[in-house]
Amino acid sequence: MRIYTMPFLLAGVLAFSAQVASAEVTVDSVAFAEEVEDREPINALSPSATCEGGQAAGSKVPVFDSASGDTIYFWSKVQAGSSGVLRHTWYMNKDNAWTKTADIELNFVESHSFRTWSSKTIVPSLHIGNWKVEVSTGDDPDTVLCSAKFRVM
């Protein structure tokens, strides 16, 4: 599993603008993608990812075709009023229950806006089904700032 983080100045919103906040951390947008290049998601999955509060009931989730690749990236654009740790926690739905598969800690510094991402290697024989990634902070992992779902086919 690869993790990356890089600060930058606010340049625009790429995927979903949610403004989901906890204390001094705000999740501005998220995306699931096949790659991340120059701190931007490449080949973002369709439909666009959203934080769960921004999804309408019955709305479709992004779909990752495991025949086209073996790595999926979860990208997030965040604002932070102080330094800290951001978490990307990956879950797979097994037997109608969410099972944690990875908990990635991403260090950050105070920034008007930064982009960070984590990735998951997909093994088709093991990982077909529904997934979600939850974003939280290291000092308050029980407060979910964003929960975004996707499906592996």
Helices and strands as residue ranges (DSSP letters): E 3-8, E 20-22, E 25-37, E 40-44, G 52-54, E 63-64, E 71-80, E 84-94, E 97-108, E 111-121, H 124-127, E 129-137, E 146-152
